[in-house]
Amino acid sequence: MGGTTGPTVTGAPHGALGGMVDRSLVAARRGPLGVALRVAAMATAAVAAAWVHRVHDPGVLCPLRTLTGIPCPLCGGTTAFIELGAGRPGHAVLANPVALTGAVALALAPLGLGARWWELAPETRRRVLGAALVASELWQLVRLGVLRV
């Protein structure tokens, strides 16, 4: 009565597809193959988002901007993603350089950049993220014409 008698499920289903998923997830954690898998997933999603946006523009997606008219620090992240998918990297950088930098850092994390980030002291990480969010908010305020320079 105290134990289980059947097999336990601990991940993807067994079989060819389950094994492929398990190997892909493990490979995505380290090295150049991990970078390639992350970049391929991001590129596929960006091209799909650009296609959907071209077919049906949903308008402003940021709840803060919709309610107040003031952009959040991450405003432009979706636009940057869509611009990359449409093959316009310059427009992507202008939409939100901080979000784009974060996406690049996430893609390159398997090469050891992620480990370097976590080696930083928690206070240093908070300060870097805080400065990035303040810079991004100022960028968005200027980009969207809320703040004049």
C-alpha beads as a LAMMPS data file, in Angstrom:
LAMMPS data file: protein, C-alpha beads

149 atoms
148 bonds

1 atom types
1 bond types

-500.0 500.0 xlo xhi
-500.0 500.0 ylo yhi
-500.0 500.0 zlo zhi

Masses

1 110.0

Atoms # bond

1 1 1 0.000 0.000 0.000
2 1 1 2.983 2.301 0.494
3 1 1 4.629 2.170 -2.960
4 1 1 3.780 2.473 -6.598
5 1 1 3.631 -0.607 -8.747
6 1 1 3.477 0.942 -12.218
7 1 1 5.978 2.994 -14.195
8 1 1 6.427 6.627 -13.237
9 1 1 6.396 9.455 -15.741
10 1 1 9.430 11.722 -15.415
11 1 1 9.662 13.596 -18.684
12 1 1 8.725 13.240 -22.315
13 1 1 6.870 10.103 -23.386
14 1 1 9.014 7.124 -24.272
15 1 1 9.567 6.233 -27.888
16 1 1 11.285 7.876 -30.839
17 1 1 9.670 11.303 -30.416
18 1 1 10.163 11.326 -26.640
19 1 1 13.825 10.411 -27.028
20 1 1 14.329 13.153 -29.616
21 1 1 12.680 15.717 -27.335
22 1 1 14.835 14.620 -24.383
23 1 1 18.047 14.836 -26.455
24 1 1 17.064 18.265 -27.813
25 1 1 16.337 19.644 -24.360
26 1 1 19.647 18.368 -23.005
27 1 1 21.547 19.739 -26.039
28 1 1 19.862 23.144 -25.666
29 1 1 21.559 23.611 -22.316
30 1 1 25.196 23.598 -23.480
31 1 1 27.606 24.511 -26.240
32 1 1 27.246 25.567 -29.855
33 1 1 24.448 23.079 -30.498
34 1 1 22.467 24.723 -27.706
35 1 1 22.977 28.115 -29.316
36 1 1 21.941 26.768 -32.714
37 1 1 18.774 25.212 -31.288
38 1 1 17.828 28.400 -29.425
39 1 1 18.500 30.617 -32.435
40 1 1 16.525 28.276 -34.708
41 1 1 13.562 28.318 -32.313
42 1 1 13.720 32.118 -31.962
43 1 1 14.034 32.626 -35.723
44 1 1 11.116 30.316 -36.460
45 1 1 8.931 32.103 -33.912
46 1 1 10.010 35.545 -35.206
47 1 1 9.207 34.687 -38.832
48 1 1 5.836 33.245 -37.774
49 1 1 5.055 36.343 -35.671
50 1 1 6.038 38.641 -38.558
51 1 1 3.747 36.698 -40.895
52 1 1 0.821 36.815 -38.438
53 1 1 1.416 40.541 -37.856
54 1 1 1.433 41.192 -41.609
55 1 1 -1.857 39.314 -42.026
56 1 1 -3.573 40.700 -38.903
57 1 1 -2.114 43.640 -36.945
58 1 1 -3.424 43.334 -33.367
59 1 1 -2.395 46.894 -32.440
60 1 1 -0.746 47.821 -29.138
61 1 1 -0.115 44.742 -26.988
62 1 1 1.293 46.423 -23.846
63 1 1 -1.420 46.665 -21.153
64 1 1 0.287 49.625 -19.420
65 1 1 0.551 51.575 -22.658
66 1 1 -3.050 50.709 -23.593
67 1 1 -4.396 51.924 -20.229
68 1 1 -2.155 54.949 -19.579
69 1 1 -0.519 55.851 -22.866
70 1 1 2.875 55.510 -21.159
71 1 1 5.118 52.717 -22.464
72 1 1 6.734 50.191 -20.155
73 1 1 10.476 49.390 -20.363
74 1 1 9.712 46.276 -22.402
75 1 1 7.510 48.060 -24.931
76 1 1 8.921 47.469 -28.362
77 1 1 10.086 43.956 -27.492
78 1 1 7.386 42.368 -29.617
79 1 1 8.043 44.916 -32.347
80 1 1 11.769 44.080 -32.260
81 1 1 10.887 40.391 -32.540
82 1 1 8.576 41.031 -35.508
83 1 1 11.108 43.310 -37.239
84 1 1 13.790 40.616 -36.949
85 1 1 11.384 38.064 -38.383
86 1 1 10.654 40.426 -41.270
87 1 1 14.390 40.790 -41.976
88 1 1 14.811 44.346 -40.689
89 1 1 17.461 44.151 -37.936
90 1 1 18.004 47.919 -37.861
91 1 1 14.345 48.498 -37.073
92 1 1 14.540 45.777 -34.418
93 1 1 17.385 47.562 -32.648
94 1 1 15.508 50.865 -32.748
95 1 1 12.321 49.288 -31.360
96 1 1 13.953 48.118 -28.112
97 1 1 17.713 47.635 -27.873
98 1 1 17.497 46.310 -24.300
99 1 1 14.978 43.561 -25.146
100 1 1 17.036 42.632 -28.202
101 1 1 20.212 42.462 -26.094
102 1 1 18.392 40.213 -23.620
103 1 1 17.285 37.889 -26.424
104 1 1 20.851 37.673 -27.760
105 1 1 22.150 36.948 -24.238
106 1 1 19.544 34.200 -23.846
107 1 1 20.552 32.671 -27.178
108 1 1 24.255 32.738 -26.281
109 1 1 23.817 31.510 -22.683
110 1 1 24.844 27.906 -23.521
111 1 1 28.338 29.170 -24.412
112 1 1 28.958 30.094 -20.784
113 1 1 27.531 33.614 -20.635
114 1 1 24.661 32.397 -18.461
115 1 1 27.088 30.966 -15.923
116 1 1 28.990 34.251 -15.816
117 1 1 25.745 36.116 -15.105
118 1 1 24.890 33.851 -12.169
119 1 1 28.436 34.175 -10.812
120 1 1 27.842 37.898 -10.274
121 1 1 26.792 39.018 -6.824
122 1 1 23.002 39.369 -6.462
123 1 1 23.349 43.106 -5.793
124 1 1 25.356 43.539 -9.003
125 1 1 22.732 41.660 -11.004
126 1 1 19.980 43.856 -9.522
127 1 1 21.884 47.023 -10.382
128 1 1 22.582 45.911 -13.959
129 1 1 18.935 44.951 -14.512
130 1 1 17.716 48.163 -12.865
131 1 1 19.977 50.325 -15.028
132 1 1 18.897 48.434 -18.151
133 1 1 15.205 48.913 -17.309
134 1 1 15.661 52.645 -16.604
135 1 1 17.583 53.094 -19.870
136 1 1 14.932 51.125 -21.733
137 1 1 12.096 53.181 -20.230
138 1 1 13.820 56.429 -21.219
139 1 1 14.381 55.035 -24.730
140 1 1 10.699 54.122 -25.045
141 1 1 9.510 57.486 -23.734
142 1 1 11.623 59.278 -26.357
143 1 1 10.856 56.787 -29.149
144 1 1 7.111 57.073 -28.675
145 1 1 7.137 60.865 -28.251
146 1 1 6.093 60.981 -24.576
147 1 1 9.390 62.613 -23.593
148 1 1 10.895 65.268 -25.844
149 1 1 14.667 65.746 -26.047

Bonds

1 1 1 2
2 1 2 3
3 1 3 4
4 1 4 5
5 1 5 6
6 1 6 7
7 1 7 8
8 1 8 9
9 1 9 10
10 1 10 11
11 1 11 12
12 1 12 13
13 1 13 14
14 1 14 15
15 1 15 16
16 1 16 17
17 1 17 18
18 1 18 19
19 1 19 20
20 1 20 21
21 1 21 22
22 1 22 23
23 1 23 24
24 1 24 25
25 1 25 26
26 1 26 27
27 1 27 28
28 1 28 29
29 1 29 30
30 1 30 31
31 1 31 32
32 1 32 33
33 1 33 34
34 1 34 35
35 1 35 36
36 1 36 37
37 1 37 38
38 1 38 39
39 1 39 40
40 1 40 41
41 1 41 42
42 1 42 43
43 1 43 44
44 1 44 45
45 1 45 46
46 1 46 47
47 1 47 48
48 1 48 49
49 1 49 50
50 1 50 51
51 1 51 52
52 1 52 53
53 1 53 54
54 1 54 55
55 1 55 56
56 1 56 57
57 1 57 58
58 1 58 59
59 1 59 60
60 1 60 61
61 1 61 62
62 1 62 63
63 1 63 64
64 1 64 65
65 1 65 66
66 1 66 67
67 1 67 68
68 1 68 69
69 1 69 70
70 1 70 71
71 1 71 72
72 1 72 73
73 1 73 74
74 1 74 75
75 1 75 76
76 1 76 77
77 1 77 78
78 1 78 79
79 1 79 80
80 1 80 81
81 1 81 82
82 1 82 83
83 1 83 84
84 1 84 85
85 1 85 86
86 1 86 87
87 1 87 88
88 1 88 89
89 1 89 90
90 1 90 91
91 1 91 92
92 1 92 93
93 1 93 94
94 1 94 95
95 1 95 96
96 1 96 97
97 1 97 98
98 1 98 99
99 1 99 100
100 1 100 101
101 1 101 102
102 1 102 103
103 1 103 104
104 1 104 105
105 1 105 106
106 1 106 107
107 1 107 108
108 1 108 109
109 1 109 110
110 1 110 111
111 1 111 112
112 1 112 113
113 1 113 114
114 1 114 115
115 1 115 116
116 1 116 117
117 1 117 118
118 1 118 119
119 1 119 120
120 1 120 121
121 1 121 122
122 1 122 123
123 1 123 124
124 1 124 125
125 1 125 126
126 1 126 127
127 1 127 128
128 1 128 129
129 1 129 130
130 1 130 131
131 1 131 132
132 1 132 133
133 1 133 134
134 1 134 135
135 1 135 136
136 1 136 137
137 1 137 138
138 1 138 139
139 1 139 140
140 1 140 141
141 1 141 142
142 1 142 143
143 1 143 144
144 1 144 145
145 1 145 146
146 1 146 147
147 1 147 148
148 1 148 149
